[in-house]
Amino acid sequence: MSQAESNLISRLGFAARQQLGHLGYATRLFLRLCTNTGSVLSRFGLVRDQIFFLGNYSLAIISVSGLFVGFVLGLQGYYTLQRYGSSEALGLLVALSLVRELGPVITALLFAGRAGTALTAEIGLMKAGEQLSAMEMMAVDPVRRILAPRFWGGIIAMPLLAAVFSAVGVLGGWIVGVLMIGIDAGSFWSQMQGGVDVWRDVGNGIVKSCVFGVTVTFVALYQGFEAQPTPEGVSRATTRTVVVASLAVLGLDFLLTTLMFSI
């Protein structure tokens, strides 16, 4: 074996061992967050503040994005259904597209870009300012006091934001389809009411949004908690949050869709 091949194998082994170490630490951190559930929920005021911070401050971008996605769905759906003489089913198309896929997925991507980066930057700056180390010196667990409330705040806020996105998107589809194009309003709402199943469609969307909330929030907290205590380290951790969380959401969406609609 040549020296170049030996160096390549050693570098690959070092990279694999490093990634396994990160995976193990992330698993331990996730288990610590889960075991602190009882103590966190007993002080629900901390979680409530994080729901307000993560959810209320993301409400504007979620609402505006949902409205314009509904506009686009209304236009594209009408032009597609018109070819087959089924334009009255526009309400059903818009509702199913939103509650099944677009609502949870786009909300999760926007949540990662807005709330996830804020969480990573906040935790990273606290680490850079040695506030987390100071809490440990005072016998205060930073995972229980800082990370766990934010973790559960993100999990609770995510389904609520996805519901707002879907509701505003349906409203946008109604504005385009009924008010602008002229589809019968009764057909729009009756097709939607008759074709959308609460458990199979809306329920699957809620499950997806909860899973995405866990994923995005944990990725943001982990990246901030593991960031290098420098401005460059916090900046790189914030970038990794968006990239990793977005890829994880898209991959999990495929897996969840495969499982939900194959049963």
Sequence and secondary structure as in RCSB ss.txt:
>XXXX:A:sequence
MSQAESNLISRLGFAARQQLGHLGYATRLFLRLCTNTGSVLSRFGLVRDQIFFLGNYSLAIISVSGLFVGFVLGL
QGYYTLQRYGSSEALGLLVALSLVRELGPVITALLFAGRAGTALTAEIGLMKAGEQLSAMEMMAVDPVRRILAPR
FWGGIIAMPLLAAVFSAVGVLGGWIVGVLMIGIDAGSFWSQMQGGVDVWRDVGNGIVKSCVFGVTVTFVALYQGF
EAQPTPEGVSRATTRTVVVASLAVLGLDFLLTTLMFSI
>XXXX:A:secstr
  HHHHHHHHHHHHHHHHHHHHHHHHHHHHHHHHHTHHHHHHTHHHHHHHHHHHHGGGHHHHHHHHHHHHHHHHH
HHHHHHHTTT GGGHHHHHHHIIIIIIHHHHHHHHHIIIIIHHHHHHHHHHHHTTHHHHHHHTT  HIIIIIHHH
HHHHHHHHHHHHHHHHHHHHHHHHIIIIIII   HHHHHHHHHHH  IIIIIHHHHHHHHHHHHHHHHHHHHHHH
TS SSHHHHHHHHHHHHHHHHHHHHHHHHHHHHHHTT 
